[in-house]
Every structure is written in C-alpha cells, then in structure tokens.
C-alpha cells in the first residue's frame, strides 16, 4: 500500500500525509511539480520530526511516477468512482490524491485503474485532502490486514 500526492499545492497537507505514512509505515510518492518548495517551513512544521521515519519518493512528473508503479493506482476523488467502503483494495494499491486546487487532469484520471470517493452530505464540495487520504488509507489497510504494528490482543 502506498499514498501518492499528485502535484500537491499545500505544504501543510503534504507534511501531514508524509507524517501519516511514517506513522503507518506506508510509503509516500510525490508527483512533481509541487506548488511549494519541498523544504518549506510549513511542510516541516506539519511533518515535525517524522521525516526520518518516512519513506518518500519524488517523481519529476506523472509519466515518471506511472512508469515506476507496480499494482493498481486507485484515484481518490470527490464525486466519481465507487464509495471507498465498497471497494476491494489490494495490498499493492497506490492511493492517488489530486491537487487541492484542481484535482487531477482527465489524462491522469483515465490512467488510473479505479476511482473511489467518500460519500458526503449533499452540497459539501470536498474534504481536506489529508483527512480524505487518512480515511481511505485506514479502510484499505483494514481490508488488506496490512497494519504493520497492530497491538496484540
């Protein structure tokens, strides 16, 4: 299981997701270009001291990222695809999150193997990308029993 951020705009969200990956032992891919410099103080503040625990891979563009992937790329969308709780995740899936400002372009969405969404109240536009990723990642790890350090009992 992996998390991938497509051209992230907000350093605090990227830092939060890198920290999430570090805590849950899930690698994070960053598809550039980003809307910020990766050593941004806002990213470091949200990442805190988890940077050394995180497995982060940077990709210069979508083509480089797509060429590096094994397994399915599952796009996490605001309103397309199946509800994430109805989707059967695989252990080698990569959860792709789009740009906060613009999502993913049609050619990127078309290249994904599947799309899932989080059902929301009518009229709500979207959740914060880090919250959405954590929700879907939690379900994917639960389904695949991929919690690496689950407590005994």
Rosetta constraint file for C-alpha pairs under 8 A:
AtomPair CA 1 CA 26 HARMONIC 6.33 0.50
AtomPair CA 1 CA 27 HARMONIC 7.50 0.50
AtomPair CA 1 CA 90 HARMONIC 7.72 0.50
AtomPair CA 1 CA 91 HARMONIC 5.26 0.50
AtomPair CA 1 CA 92 HARMONIC 4.94 0.50
AtomPair CA 1 CA 93 HARMONIC 5.10 0.50
AtomPair CA 1 CA 94 HARMONIC 5.69 0.50
AtomPair CA 1 CA 95 HARMONIC 7.67 0.50
AtomPair CA 1 CA 140 HARMONIC 7.97 0.50
AtomPair CA 1 CA 141 HARMONIC 7.63 0.50
AtomPair CA 1 CA 146 HARMONIC 7.98 0.50
AtomPair CA 2 CA 26 HARMONIC 5.53 0.50
AtomPair CA 2 CA 27 HARMONIC 5.12 0.50
AtomPair CA 2 CA 28 HARMONIC 5.88 0.50
AtomPair CA 2 CA 29 HARMONIC 7.45 0.50
AtomPair CA 2 CA 92 HARMONIC 7.46 0.50
AtomPair CA 2 CA 93 HARMONIC 6.49 0.50
AtomPair CA 2 CA 94 HARMONIC 4.49 0.50
AtomPair CA 2 CA 95 HARMONIC 6.10 0.50
AtomPair CA 3 CA 21 HARMONIC 7.49 0.50
AtomPair CA 3 CA 26 HARMONIC 7.07 0.50
AtomPair CA 3 CA 27 HARMONIC 6.41 0.50
AtomPair CA 3 CA 28 HARMONIC 4.80 0.50
AtomPair CA 3 CA 29 HARMONIC 6.18 0.50
AtomPair CA 3 CA 94 HARMONIC 5.59 0.50
AtomPair CA 3 CA 95 HARMONIC 4.85 0.50
AtomPair CA 3 CA 96 HARMONIC 6.16 0.50
AtomPair CA 3 CA 97 HARMONIC 7.72 0.50
AtomPair CA 3 CA 133 HARMONIC 7.82 0.50
AtomPair CA 3 CA 137 HARMONIC 7.96 0.50
AtomPair CA 4 CA 28 HARMONIC 5.60 0.50
AtomPair CA 4 CA 29 HARMONIC 4.39 0.50
AtomPair CA 4 CA 30 HARMONIC 5.79 0.50
AtomPair CA 4 CA 31 HARMONIC 7.19 0.50
AtomPair CA 4 CA 94 HARMONIC 6.56 0.50
AtomPair CA 4 CA 95 HARMONIC 5.90 0.50
AtomPair CA 4 CA 96 HARMONIC 4.66 0.50
AtomPair CA 4 CA 97 HARMONIC 6.16 0.50
AtomPair CA 5 CA 14 HARMONIC 7.61 0.50
AtomPair CA 5 CA 28 HARMONIC 7.65 0.50
AtomPair CA 5 CA 29 HARMONIC 6.18 0.50
AtomPair CA 5 CA 30 HARMONIC 4.96 0.50
AtomPair CA 5 CA 31 HARMONIC 5.99 0.50
AtomPair CA 5 CA 96 HARMONIC 5.98 0.50
AtomPair CA 5 CA 97 HARMONIC 5.08 0.50
AtomPair CA 5 CA 98 HARMONIC 6.27 0.50
AtomPair CA 5 CA 99 HARMONIC 7.46 0.50
AtomPair CA 6 CA 30 HARMONIC 6.37 0.50
AtomPair CA 6 CA 31 HARMONIC 4.85 0.50
AtomPair CA 6 CA 32 HARMONIC 6.94 0.50
AtomPair CA 6 CA 62 HARMONIC 7.82 0.50
AtomPair CA 6 CA 96 HARMONIC 6.89 0.50
AtomPair CA 6 CA 97 HARMONIC 5.99 0.50
AtomPair CA 6 CA 98 HARMONIC 4.93 0.50
AtomPair CA 6 CA 99 HARMONIC 5.82 0.50
AtomPair CA 6 CA 104 HARMONIC 7.23 0.50
AtomPair CA 7 CA 30 HARMONIC 7.07 0.50
AtomPair CA 7 CA 31 HARMONIC 5.36 0.50
AtomPair CA 7 CA 32 HARMONIC 4.99 0.50
AtomPair CA 7 CA 33 HARMONIC 5.33 0.50
AtomPair CA 7 CA 34 HARMONIC 4.65 0.50
AtomPair CA 7 CA 35 HARMONIC 6.87 0.50
AtomPair CA 7 CA 98 HARMONIC 7.10 0.50
AtomPair CA 7 CA 99 HARMONIC 5.64 0.50
AtomPair CA 8 CA 14 HARMONIC 6.78 0.50
AtomPair CA 8 CA 30 HARMONIC 7.75 0.50
AtomPair CA 8 CA 31 HARMONIC 7.87 0.50
AtomPair CA 8 CA 32 HARMONIC 7.77 0.50
AtomPair CA 8 CA 33 HARMONIC 7.91 0.50
AtomPair CA 8 CA 34 HARMONIC 5.18 0.50
AtomPair CA 8 CA 35 HARMONIC 6.09 0.50
AtomPair CA 8 CA 98 HARMONIC 7.15 0.50
AtomPair CA 8 CA 99 HARMONIC 4.93 0.50
AtomPair CA 8 CA 100 HARMONIC 6.61 0.50
AtomPair CA 9 CA 34 HARMONIC 6.00 0.50
AtomPair CA 9 CA 35 HARMONIC 4.27 0.50
AtomPair CA 9 CA 36 HARMONIC 6.54 0.50
AtomPair CA 9 CA 99 HARMONIC 6.09 0.50
AtomPair CA 9 CA 100 HARMONIC 6.04 0.50
AtomPair CA 9 CA 101 HARMONIC 6.96 0.50
AtomPair CA 10 CA 14 HARMONIC 6.57 0.50
AtomPair CA 10 CA 35 HARMONIC 6.84 0.50
AtomPair CA 10 CA 36 HARMONIC 7.16 0.50
AtomPair CA 10 CA 100 HARMONIC 7.24 0.50
AtomPair CA 11 CA 15 HARMONIC 6.03 0.50
AtomPair CA 11 CA 36 HARMONIC 6.50 0.50
AtomPair CA 11 CA 38 HARMONIC 7.68 0.50
AtomPair CA 11 CA 40 HARMONIC 6.98 0.50
AtomPair CA 11 CA 42 HARMONIC 5.88 0.50
AtomPair CA 11 CA 43 HARMONIC 4.57 0.50
AtomPair CA 12 CA 16 HARMONIC 6.08 0.50
AtomPair CA 12 CA 42 HARMONIC 5.66 0.50
AtomPair CA 12 CA 43 HARMONIC 4.94 0.50
AtomPair CA 12 CA 45 HARMONIC 7.60 0.50
AtomPair CA 12 CA 46 HARMONIC 5.50 0.50
AtomPair CA 12 CA 47 HARMONIC 7.87 0.50
AtomPair CA 13 CA 17 HARMONIC 6.17 0.50
AtomPair CA 13 CA 43 HARMONIC 7.70 0.50
AtomPair CA 13 CA 46 HARMONIC 7.79 0.50
AtomPair CA 13 CA 129 HARMONIC 6.93 0.50
AtomPair CA 13 CA 130 HARMONIC 5.66 0.50
AtomPair CA 14 CA 18 HARMONIC 6.10 0.50
AtomPair CA 14 CA 43 HARMONIC 6.66 0.50
AtomPair CA 14 CA 130 HARMONIC 7.68 0.50
AtomPair CA 15 CA 19 HARMONIC 6.09 0.50
AtomPair CA 15 CA 42 HARMONIC 7.94 0.50
AtomPair CA 15 CA 43 HARMONIC 4.71 0.50
AtomPair CA 15 CA 44 HARMONIC 6.56 0.50
AtomPair CA 15 CA 45 HARMONIC 7.64 0.50
AtomPair CA 15 CA 46 HARMONIC 5.04 0.50
AtomPair CA 15 CA 47 HARMONIC 4.42 0.50
AtomPair CA 16 CA 20 HARMONIC 6.12 0.50
AtomPair CA 16 CA 43 HARMONIC 7.92 0.50
AtomPair CA 16 CA 46 HARMONIC 5.50 0.50
AtomPair CA 16 CA 47 HARMONIC 5.75 0.50
AtomPair CA 16 CA 130 HARMONIC 6.58 0.50
AtomPair CA 17 CA 21 HARMONIC 6.10 0.50
AtomPair CA 17 CA 28 HARMONIC 7.81 0.50
AtomPair CA 17 CA 130 HARMONIC 5.87 0.50
AtomPair CA 17 CA 133 HARMONIC 7.75 0.50
AtomPair CA 17 CA 134 HARMONIC 7.98 0.50
AtomPair CA 18 CA 22 HARMONIC 6.18 0.50
AtomPair CA 18 CA 28 HARMONIC 6.31 0.50
AtomPair CA 18 CA 47 HARMONIC 6.64 0.50
AtomPair CA 18 CA 50 HARMONIC 7.99 0.50
AtomPair CA 18 CA 51 HARMONIC 7.42 0.50
AtomPair CA 18 CA 54 HARMONIC 6.36 0.50
AtomPair CA 18 CA 56 HARMONIC 7.38 0.50
AtomPair CA 19 CA 23 HARMONIC 6.15 0.50
AtomPair CA 19 CA 46 HARMONIC 7.76 0.50
AtomPair CA 19 CA 47 HARMONIC 5.30 0.50
AtomPair CA 19 CA 48 HARMONIC 7.77 0.50
AtomPair CA 19 CA 50 HARMONIC 5.71 0.50
AtomPair CA 19 CA 51 HARMONIC 7.04 0.50
AtomPair CA 19 CA 54 HARMONIC 6.89 0.50
AtomPair CA 20 CA 24 HARMONIC 6.08 0.50
AtomPair CA 20 CA 26 HARMONIC 7.84 0.50
AtomPair CA 20 CA 134 HARMONIC 7.55 0.50
AtomPair CA 21 CA 25 HARMONIC 5.54 0.50
AtomPair CA 21 CA 26 HARMONIC 4.45 0.50
AtomPair CA 21 CA 27 HARMONIC 5.79 0.50
AtomPair CA 21 CA 28 HARMONIC 6.24 0.50
AtomPair CA 21 CA 54 HARMONIC 6.28 0.50
AtomPair CA 21 CA 55 HARMONIC 7.56 0.50
AtomPair CA 22 CA 26 HARMONIC 6.41 0.50
AtomPair CA 22 CA 27 HARMONIC 7.47 0.50
AtomPair CA 22 CA 50 HARMONIC 6.35 0.50
AtomPair CA 22 CA 51 HARMONIC 7.46 0.50
AtomPair CA 22 CA 53 HARMONIC 5.22 0.50
AtomPair CA 22 CA 54 HARMONIC 4.21 0.50
AtomPair CA 22 CA 55 HARMONIC 6.94 0.50
AtomPair CA 23 CA 50 HARMONIC 7.83 0.50
AtomPair CA 23 CA 53 HARMONIC 7.76 0.50
AtomPair CA 23 CA 54 HARMONIC 7.94 0.50
AtomPair CA 24 CA 147 HARMONIC 7.26 0.50
AtomPair CA 24 CA 148 HARMONIC 7.36 0.50
AtomPair CA 25 CA 54 HARMONIC 7.50 0.50
AtomPair CA 25 CA 148 HARMONIC 6.99 0.50
AtomPair CA 26 CA 54 HARMONIC 7.97 0.50
AtomPair CA 26 CA 55 HARMONIC 7.39 0.50
AtomPair CA 27 CA 54 HARMONIC 6.88 0.50
AtomPair CA 27 CA 55 HARMONIC 4.81 0.50
AtomPair CA 27 CA 56 HARMONIC 5.96 0.50
AtomPair CA 27 CA 57 HARMONIC 7.78 0.50
AtomPair CA 28 CA 54 HARMONIC 7.67 0.50
AtomPair CA 28 CA 55 HARMONIC 6.18 0.50
AtomPair CA 28 CA 56 HARMONIC 4.83 0.50
AtomPair CA 28 CA 57 HARMONIC 6.35 0.50
AtomPair CA 29 CA 56 HARMONIC 5.73 0.50
AtomPair CA 29 CA 57 HARMONIC 4.77 0.50
AtomPair CA 29 CA 58 HARMONIC 5.87 0.50
AtomPair CA 29 CA 59 HARMONIC 7.32 0.50
AtomPair CA 30 CA 56 HARMONIC 7.35 0.50
AtomPair CA 30 CA 57 HARMONIC 6.22 0.50
AtomPair CA 30 CA 58 HARMONIC 4.86 0.50
AtomPair CA 30 CA 59 HARMONIC 6.12 0.50
AtomPair CA 31 CA 58 HARMONIC 6.19 0.50
AtomPair CA 31 CA 59 HARMONIC 4.93 0.50
AtomPair CA 31 CA 60 HARMONIC 6.34 0.50
AtomPair CA 31 CA 61 HARMONIC 5.58 0.50
AtomPair CA 31 CA 62 HARMONIC 6.12 0.50
AtomPair CA 31 CA 65 HARMONIC 6.50 0.50
AtomPair CA 32 CA 58 HARMONIC 7.14 0.50
AtomPair CA 32 CA 59 HARMONIC 5.94 0.50
AtomPair CA 32 CA 60 HARMONIC 5.10 0.50
AtomPair CA 32 CA 61 HARMONIC 5.21 0.50
AtomPair CA 32 CA 62 HARMONIC 7.55 0.50
AtomPair CA 33 CA 60 HARMONIC 6.75 0.50
AtomPair CA 33 CA 61 HARMONIC 6.76 0.50
AtomPair CA 34 CA 38 HARMONIC 7.75 0.50
AtomPair CA 36 CA 40 HARMONIC 6.89 0.50
AtomPair CA 38 CA 43 HARMONIC 7.23 0.50
AtomPair CA 39 CA 43 HARMONIC 6.92 0.50
AtomPair CA 39 CA 44 HARMONIC 6.94 0.50
AtomPair CA 40 CA 44 HARMONIC 6.44 0.50
AtomPair CA 41 CA 45 HARMONIC 6.01 0.50
AtomPair CA 42 CA 46 HARMONIC 6.46 0.50
AtomPair CA 43 CA 47 HARMONIC 5.99 0.50
AtomPair CA 44 CA 48 HARMONIC 5.77 0.50
AtomPair CA 47 CA 51 HARMONIC 6.35 0.50
AtomPair CA 50 CA 54 HARMONIC 6.44 0.50
AtomPair CA 59 CA 64 HARMONIC 5.87 0.50
AtomPair CA 59 CA 65 HARMONIC 5.44 0.50
AtomPair CA 60 CA 64 HARMONIC 6.40 0.50
AtomPair CA 60 CA 65 HARMONIC 7.64 0.50
AtomPair CA 61 CA 65 HARMONIC 6.41 0.50
AtomPair CA 62 CA 66 HARMONIC 6.01 0.50
AtomPair CA 62 CA 108 HARMONIC 7.65 0.50
AtomPair CA 63 CA 67 HARMONIC 6.08 0.50
AtomPair CA 64 CA 68 HARMONIC 6.35 0.50
AtomPair CA 65 CA 69 HARMONIC 6.59 0.50
AtomPair CA 69 CA 73 HARMONIC 7.94 0.50
AtomPair CA 70 CA 92 HARMONIC 7.25 0.50
AtomPair CA 71 CA 92 HARMONIC 5.21 0.50
AtomPair CA 71 CA 93 HARMONIC 5.54 0.50
AtomPair CA 71 CA 94 HARMONIC 7.34 0.50
AtomPair CA 72 CA 92 HARMONIC 6.95 0.50
AtomPair CA 72 CA 93 HARMONIC 4.88 0.50
AtomPair CA 72 CA 94 HARMONIC 6.22 0.50
AtomPair CA 72 CA 112 HARMONIC 7.36 0.50
AtomPair CA 72 CA 113 HARMONIC 5.65 0.50
AtomPair CA 72 CA 114 HARMONIC 7.70 0.50
AtomPair CA 73 CA 93 HARMONIC 5.93 0.50
AtomPair CA 73 CA 94 HARMONIC 4.86 0.50
AtomPair CA 73 CA 95 HARMONIC 6.15 0.50
AtomPair CA 73 CA 96 HARMONIC 6.53 0.50
AtomPair CA 73 CA 112 HARMONIC 5.11 0.50
AtomPair CA 73 CA 113 HARMONIC 5.44 0.50
AtomPair CA 73 CA 114 HARMONIC 6.84 0.50
AtomPair CA 74 CA 93 HARMONIC 6.67 0.50
AtomPair CA 74 CA 94 HARMONIC 5.94 0.50
AtomPair CA 74 CA 95 HARMONIC 4.95 0.50
AtomPair CA 74 CA 96 HARMONIC 5.87 0.50
AtomPair CA 74 CA 112 HARMONIC 6.00 0.50
AtomPair CA 74 CA 113 HARMONIC 5.96 0.50
AtomPair CA 74 CA 114 HARMONIC 4.89 0.50
AtomPair CA 74 CA 115 HARMONIC 5.40 0.50
AtomPair CA 74 CA 116 HARMONIC 7.11 0.50
AtomPair CA 75 CA 95 HARMONIC 5.97 0.50
AtomPair CA 75 CA 96 HARMONIC 4.73 0.50
AtomPair CA 75 CA 97 HARMONIC 6.35 0.50
AtomPair CA 75 CA 98 HARMONIC 8.00 0.50
AtomPair CA 75 CA 109 HARMONIC 6.95 0.50
AtomPair CA 75 CA 112 HARMONIC 6.27 0.50
AtomPair CA 75 CA 113 HARMONIC 7.87 0.50
AtomPair CA 75 CA 114 HARMONIC 6.20 0.50
AtomPair CA 75 CA 115 HARMONIC 4.50 0.50
AtomPair CA 75 CA 116 HARMONIC 6.24 0.50
AtomPair CA 76 CA 95 HARMONIC 6.58 0.50
AtomPair CA 76 CA 96 HARMONIC 5.91 0.50
AtomPair CA 76 CA 97 HARMONIC 5.54 0.50
AtomPair CA 76 CA 98 HARMONIC 7.65 0.50
AtomPair CA 76 CA 115 HARMONIC 5.87 0.50
AtomPair CA 76 CA 116 HARMONIC 5.11 0.50
AtomPair CA 76 CA 117 HARMONIC 5.69 0.50
AtomPair CA 76 CA 132 HARMONIC 7.96 0.50
AtomPair CA 76 CA 133 HARMONIC 7.62 0.50
AtomPair CA 76 CA 136 HARMONIC 7.90 0.50
AtomPair CA 77 CA 81 HARMONIC 7.19 0.50
AtomPair CA 77 CA 97 HARMONIC 7.46 0.50
AtomPair CA 77 CA 98 HARMONIC 7.80 0.50
AtomPair CA 77 CA 103 HARMONIC 7.89 0.50
AtomPair CA 77 CA 115 HARMONIC 6.54 0.50
AtomPair CA 77 CA 116 HARMONIC 5.93 0.50
AtomPair CA 77 CA 117 HARMONIC 4.95 0.50
AtomPair CA 77 CA 118 HARMONIC 7.72 0.50
AtomPair CA 78 CA 117 HARMONIC 5.51 0.50
AtomPair CA 78 CA 118 HARMONIC 6.77 0.50
AtomPair CA 78 CA 125 HARMONIC 7.41 0.50
AtomPair CA 78 CA 126 HARMONIC 5.86 0.50
AtomPair CA 78 CA 127 HARMONIC 7.92 0.50
AtomPair CA 79 CA 117 HARMONIC 5.75 0.50
AtomPair CA 79 CA 118 HARMONIC 7.58 0.50
AtomPair CA 79 CA 119 HARMONIC 7.70 0.50
AtomPair CA 80 CA 115 HARMONIC 6.62 0.50
AtomPair CA 80 CA 116 HARMONIC 6.55 0.50
AtomPair CA 80 CA 117 HARMONIC 6.08 0.50
AtomPair CA 81 CA 114 HARMONIC 7.16 0.50
AtomPair CA 81 CA 115 HARMONIC 4.44 0.50
AtomPair CA 81 CA 116 HARMONIC 4.46 0.50
AtomPair CA 81 CA 117 HARMONIC 5.93 0.50
AtomPair CA 82 CA 86 HARMONIC 6.65 0.50
AtomPair CA 82 CA 87 HARMONIC 6.66 0.50
AtomPair CA 82 CA 115 HARMONIC 6.61 0.50
AtomPair CA 82 CA 116 HARMONIC 4.76 0.50
AtomPair CA 82 CA 117 HARMONIC 6.03 0.50
AtomPair CA 83 CA 87 HARMONIC 6.74 0.50
AtomPair CA 83 CA 116 HARMONIC 5.52 0.50
AtomPair CA 83 CA 117 HARMONIC 5.01 0.50
AtomPair CA 83 CA 118 HARMONIC 5.70 0.50
AtomPair CA 83 CA 119 HARMONIC 6.28 0.50
AtomPair CA 84 CA 116 HARMONIC 5.02 0.50
AtomPair CA 84 CA 117 HARMONIC 5.55 0.50
AtomPair CA 84 CA 118 HARMONIC 6.03 0.50
AtomPair CA 84 CA 136 HARMONIC 6.44 0.50
AtomPair CA 84 CA 139 HARMONIC 7.77 0.50
AtomPair CA 85 CA 139 HARMONIC 6.96 0.50
AtomPair CA 87 CA 116 HARMONIC 7.27 0.50
AtomPair CA 88 CA 143 HARMONIC 7.51 0.50
AtomPair CA 89 CA 93 HARMONIC 6.79 0.50
AtomPair CA 89 CA 140 HARMONIC 5.56 0.50
AtomPair CA 89 CA 143 HARMONIC 6.67 0.50
AtomPair CA 89 CA 144 HARMONIC 6.79 0.50
AtomPair CA 90 CA 140 HARMONIC 7.66 0.50
AtomPair CA 90 CA 144 HARMONIC 6.35 0.50
AtomPair CA 91 CA 140 HARMONIC 7.96 0.50
AtomPair CA 91 CA 141 HARMONIC 7.81 0.50
AtomPair CA 91 CA 144 HARMONIC 5.66 0.50
AtomPair CA 91 CA 146 HARMONIC 7.10 0.50
AtomPair CA 95 CA 133 HARMONIC 7.77 0.50
AtomPair CA 95 CA 137 HARMONIC 7.53 0.50
AtomPair CA 97 CA 103 HARMONIC 7.62 0.50
AtomPair CA 97 CA 129 HARMONIC 7.08 0.50
AtomPair CA 97 CA 133 HARMONIC 7.19 0.50
AtomPair CA 98 CA 102 HARMONIC 7.27 0.50
AtomPair CA 98 CA 103 HARMONIC 4.18 0.50
AtomPair CA 98 CA 104 HARMONIC 4.90 0.50
AtomPair CA 99 CA 103 HARMONIC 4.48 0.50
AtomPair CA 99 CA 104 HARMONIC 6.39 0.50
AtomPair CA 100 CA 129 HARMONIC 6.76 0.50
AtomPair CA 104 CA 108 HARMONIC 6.09 0.50
AtomPair CA 104 CA 109 HARMONIC 6.19 0.50
AtomPair CA 105 CA 109 HARMONIC 6.38 0.50
AtomPair CA 106 CA 110 HARMONIC 5.98 0.50
AtomPair CA 107 CA 111 HARMONIC 6.28 0.50
AtomPair CA 108 CA 112 HARMONIC 6.70 0.50
AtomPair CA 118 CA 132 HARMONIC 7.44 0.50
AtomPair CA 118 CA 136 HARMONIC 7.95 0.50
AtomPair CA 120 CA 124 HARMONIC 6.47 0.50
AtomPair CA 120 CA 126 HARMONIC 7.94 0.50
AtomPair CA 127 CA 131 HARMONIC 6.62 0.50
AtomPair CA 127 CA 132 HARMONIC 6.01 0.50
AtomPair CA 128 CA 132 HARMONIC 6.20 0.50
AtomPair CA 129 CA 133 HARMONIC 6.02 0.50
AtomPair CA 130 CA 134 HARMONIC 6.15 0.50
AtomPair CA 131 CA 135 HARMONIC 6.25 0.50
AtomPair CA 132 CA 136 HARMONIC 6.29 0.50
AtomPair CA 133 CA 137 HARMONIC 5.80 0.50
AtomPair CA 134 CA 138 HARMONIC 5.92 0.50
AtomPair CA 135 CA 139 HARMONIC 6.52 0.50
AtomPair CA 136 CA 140 HARMONIC 6.13 0.50
AtomPair CA 137 CA 141 HARMONIC 6.03 0.50
AtomPair CA 138 CA 142 HARMONIC 6.07 0.50
AtomPair CA 139 CA 143 HARMONIC 6.08 0.50
AtomPair CA 140 CA 144 HARMONIC 6.17 0.50
AtomPair CA 141 CA 145 HARMONIC 5.63 0.50
AtomPair CA 141 CA 146 HARMONIC 4.89 0.50
AtomPair CA 141 CA 147 HARMONIC 5.94 0.50
AtomPair CA 142 CA 146 HARMONIC 6.69 0.50
AtomPair CA 142 CA 147 HARMONIC 7.08 0.50
